[in-house]
Amino acid sequence: MNRPVTTYLRPEEVRSASVRLLHSHWSALCRGDSLPSKRAIDPAAIVPCLPYLTLAEIHRDPLRLRFRLVGTEIVQLRGGEFTWRWLEELGWEAALVATLLARTADLIERRAPLFGLGDVVWHDGRRQVYEWAMLPFSEDGTEVTHSLMMDDFRFAE
């Protein structure tokens, strides 16, 4: 797979308070080298993040994403609900799909949170810079099986 260029941030470079809160919650769920399960997420601990979250199942061979949960702000900004749908069914731009798959491949390989800056053109033509995070979750503590993503569009560079 050709990997699109992605601007990653180190955790200490993250400026979004919500992304930092989400990362702190994820870190508290980790036990040694074991990745947390999605069942361990406590929504009450991350209330400010909830509208901006997306939870996706990760499938392999080929790499695919199926969205399990999509926050209300993500639905509004993307122009529609896509819970329980596959990434390739959404009709999104090929570059966006490639970027999401490349980040997912990096998440699987690194088994660690990813943070970055994104630049998106919304369905209504608006362009916006935002800060994002992808956090790995696992059903067995080892293999990355889910990705919890946050796009903080309230963040402005």
C-alpha positions as a Markdown table, in Angstrom:
| # | Residue | x | y | z |
|---|---|---|---|---|
| 1 | Met | 0.0 | 0.0 | 0.0 |
| 2 | Asn | 1.3 | 3.5 | -0.8 |
| 3 | Arg | 1.2 | 5.4 | 2.4 |
| 4 | Pro | 0.0 | 9.0 | 2.2 |
| 5 | Val | 2.1 | 11.6 | 4.1 |
| 6 | Thr | 0.7 | 12.1 | 7.6 |
| 7 | Thr | 1.8 | 14.8 | 10.0 |
| 8 | Tyr | 2.3 | 12.9 | 13.3 |
| 9 | Leu | 2.7 | 14.6 | 16.7 |
| 10 | Arg | 4.6 | 13.4 | 19.7 |
| 11 | Pro | 2.3 | 13.1 | 22.8 |
| 12 | Glu | 3.9 | 16.1 | 24.4 |
| 13 | Glu | 3.1 | 18.2 | 21.3 |
| 14 | Val | -0.7 | 17.6 | 21.6 |
| 15 | Arg | -2.5 | 20.8 | 22.4 |
| 16 | Ser | -6.1 | 19.7 | 22.4 |
| 17 | Ala | -7.3 | 19.2 | 26.0 |
| 18 | Ser | -9.8 | 16.6 | 24.8 |
| 19 | Val | -7.2 | 14.6 | 23.0 |
| 20 | Arg | -5.0 | 14.7 | 26.1 |
| 21 | Leu | -7.9 | 13.6 | 28.3 |
| 22 | Leu | -8.6 | 10.7 | 26.0 |
| 23 | His | -5.0 | 9.6 | 25.9 |
| 24 | Ser | -4.8 | 9.9 | 29.7 |
| 25 | His | -7.9 | 7.6 | 30.0 |
| 26 | Trp | -6.4 | 5.1 | 27.6 |
| 27 | Ser | -3.0 | 5.1 | 29.5 |
| 28 | Ala | -4.8 | 4.4 | 32.7 |
| 29 | Leu | -6.5 | 1.3 | 31.1 |
| 30 | Cys | -3.1 | -0.2 | 30.0 |
| 31 | Arg | -1.6 | -2.9 | 32.1 |
| 32 | Gly | 2.1 | -3.3 | 31.3 |
| 33 | Asp | 2.6 | -4.2 | 27.6 |
| 34 | Ser | -1.0 | -5.4 | 27.4 |
| 35 | Leu | -3.4 | -3.2 | 25.3 |
| 36 | Pro | -6.8 | -2.4 | 26.8 |
| 37 | Ser | -10.0 | -3.9 | 25.6 |
| 38 | Lys | -12.7 | -1.6 | 24.2 |
| 39 | Arg | -15.0 | -2.9 | 27.1 |
| 40 | Ala | -12.7 | -1.1 | 29.5 |
| 41 | Ile | -13.5 | 2.3 | 28.2 |
| 42 | Asp | -15.5 | 4.4 | 30.8 |
| 43 | Pro | -17.6 | 6.9 | 28.9 |
| 44 | Ala | -18.2 | 8.9 | 32.1 |
| 45 | Ala | -14.5 | 9.6 | 32.3 |
| 46 | Ile | -14.3 | 11.1 | 28.8 |
| 47 | Val | -17.7 | 12.9 | 28.4 |
| 48 | Pro | -16.2 | 15.9 | 26.6 |
| 49 | Cys | -14.7 | 13.6 | 24.0 |
| 50 | Leu | -17.8 | 11.5 | 23.2 |
| 51 | Pro | -19.2 | 13.6 | 20.3 |
| 52 | Tyr | -15.9 | 13.6 | 18.5 |
| 53 | Leu | -15.1 | 9.8 | 18.8 |
| 54 | Thr | -15.2 | 7.0 | 16.3 |
| 55 | Leu | -14.7 | 3.4 | 17.2 |
| 56 | Ala | -13.7 | 1.1 | 14.4 |
| 57 | Glu | -13.2 | -2.7 | 14.1 |
| 58 | Ile | -10.0 | -3.5 | 12.3 |
| 59 | His | -10.1 | -6.4 | 9.9 |
| 60 | Arg | -7.1 | -7.8 | 8.1 |
| 61 | Asp | -6.3 | -9.5 | 4.7 |
| 62 | Pro | -7.3 | -7.1 | 3.3 |
| 63 | Leu | -7.0 | -4.2 | 5.8 |
| 64 | Arg | -10.6 | -2.9 | 6.3 |
| 65 | Leu | -12.4 | -0.8 | 8.9 |
| 66 | Arg | -16.0 | -1.2 | 10.0 |
| 67 | Phe | -17.3 | 1.7 | 12.2 |
| 68 | Arg | -19.0 | 0.5 | 15.4 |
| 69 | Leu | -19.7 | 3.9 | 17.0 |
| 70 | Val | -19.7 | 7.4 | 15.5 |
| 71 | Gly | -20.0 | 10.5 | 17.7 |
| 72 | Thr | -22.7 | 13.1 | 17.0 |
| 73 | Glu | -20.3 | 15.8 | 15.9 |
| 74 | Ile | -18.5 | 13.4 | 13.5 |
| 75 | Val | -21.8 | 12.5 | 12.0 |
| 76 | Gln | -22.7 | 16.1 | 11.5 |
| 77 | Leu | -19.4 | 17.2 | 10.1 |
| 78 | Arg | -19.1 | 14.2 | 7.7 |
| 79 | Gly | -22.7 | 14.7 | 6.5 |
| 80 | Gly | -24.3 | 11.6 | 7.7 |
| 81 | Glu | -24.4 | 8.6 | 10.0 |
| 82 | Phe | -22.1 | 5.7 | 9.2 |
| 83 | Thr | -22.3 | 3.5 | 12.3 |
| 84 | Trp | -22.0 | -0.2 | 11.3 |
| 85 | Arg | -20.8 | 0.6 | 7.8 |
| 86 | Trp | -17.5 | -0.3 | 6.1 |
| 87 | Leu | -15.1 | 2.4 | 5.2 |
| 88 | Glu | -15.2 | 1.5 | 1.5 |
| 89 | Glu | -19.0 | 1.8 | 1.4 |
| 90 | Leu | -19.0 | 5.5 | 2.4 |
| 91 | Gly | -18.0 | 7.0 | -1.0 |
| 92 | Trp | -15.3 | 9.2 | 0.6 |
| 93 | Glu | -12.4 | 10.6 | -1.4 |
| 94 | Ala | -9.8 | 8.0 | -2.2 |
| 95 | Ala | -7.1 | 10.1 | -0.5 |
| 96 | Leu | -9.0 | 10.1 | 2.8 |
| 97 | Val | -9.6 | 6.4 | 2.6 |
| 98 | Ala | -5.9 | 5.8 | 1.9 |
| 99 | Thr | -4.9 | 8.0 | 4.8 |
| 100 | Leu | -7.2 | 6.2 | 7.3 |
| 101 | Leu | -5.9 | 2.8 | 6.1 |
| 102 | Ala | -2.3 | 4.0 | 6.3 |
| 103 | Arg | -2.8 | 5.3 | 9.8 |
| 104 | Thr | -4.5 | 2.1 | 10.8 |
| 105 | Ala | -1.5 | 0.1 | 9.4 |
| 106 | Asp | 0.8 | 2.3 | 11.5 |
| 107 | Leu | -1.4 | 1.8 | 14.6 |
| 108 | Ile | -1.2 | -2.0 | 14.1 |
| 109 | Glu | 2.5 | -1.9 | 13.6 |
| 110 | Arg | 3.3 | 0.4 | 16.5 |
| 111 | Arg | 0.7 | -0.9 | 19.0 |
| 112 | Ala | 0.8 | 2.6 | 20.5 |
| 113 | Pro | -1.4 | 5.8 | 20.2 |
| 114 | Leu | -0.9 | 8.0 | 17.2 |
| 115 | Phe | -1.5 | 11.8 | 17.2 |
| 116 | Gly | -1.4 | 14.3 | 14.4 |
| 117 | Leu | -2.7 | 17.3 | 12.6 |
| 118 | Gly | -5.2 | 16.9 | 9.8 |
| 119 | Asp | -6.5 | 19.2 | 7.1 |
| 120 | Val | -9.9 | 18.3 | 5.8 |
| 121 | Val | -12.5 | 19.7 | 3.3 |
| 122 | Trp | -15.9 | 18.9 | 4.7 |
| 123 | His | -18.9 | 17.8 | 2.6 |
| 124 | Asp | -20.1 | 21.5 | 2.6 |
| 125 | Gly | -16.8 | 22.7 | 1.2 |
| 126 | Arg | -15.3 | 24.1 | 4.4 |
| 127 | Arg | -11.6 | 23.5 | 4.9 |
| 128 | Gln | -10.3 | 23.0 | 8.5 |
| 129 | Val | -7.1 | 22.0 | 10.4 |
| 130 | Tyr | -7.8 | 19.7 | 13.3 |
| 131 | Glu | -5.9 | 17.6 | 15.8 |
| 132 | Trp | -6.6 | 13.9 | 15.8 |
| 133 | Ala | -5.7 | 10.7 | 17.8 |
| 134 | Met | -5.9 | 7.0 | 17.2 |
| 135 | Leu | -5.7 | 4.7 | 20.2 |
| 136 | Pro | -5.2 | 0.9 | 19.9 |
| 137 | Phe | -7.5 | -1.6 | 21.6 |
| 138 | Ser | -7.3 | -5.3 | 21.7 |
| 139 | Glu | -9.5 | -8.3 | 22.5 |
| 140 | Asp | -6.5 | -10.4 | 23.6 |
| 141 | Gly | -4.2 | -7.7 | 25.0 |
| 142 | Thr | -1.7 | -8.1 | 22.1 |
| 143 | Glu | -3.3 | -7.9 | 18.6 |
| 144 | Val | -4.8 | -4.5 | 17.7 |
| 145 | Thr | -8.4 | -5.3 | 16.9 |
| 146 | His | -10.1 | -1.8 | 17.4 |
| 147 | Ser | -9.2 | 1.8 | 16.9 |
| 148 | Leu | -10.7 | 4.6 | 18.9 |
| 149 | Met | -10.3 | 7.7 | 16.9 |
| 150 | Met | -10.9 | 11.3 | 18.0 |
| 151 | Asp | -11.0 | 14.3 | 15.6 |
| 152 | Asp | -11.0 | 17.5 | 17.6 |
| 153 | Phe | -12.3 | 20.1 | 15.3 |
| 154 | Arg | -12.6 | 22.6 | 18.1 |
| 155 | Phe | -8.8 | 22.7 | 18.0 |
| 156 | Ala | -7.4 | 25.3 | 15.6 |
| 157 | Glu | -3.7 | 25.6 | 14.8 |
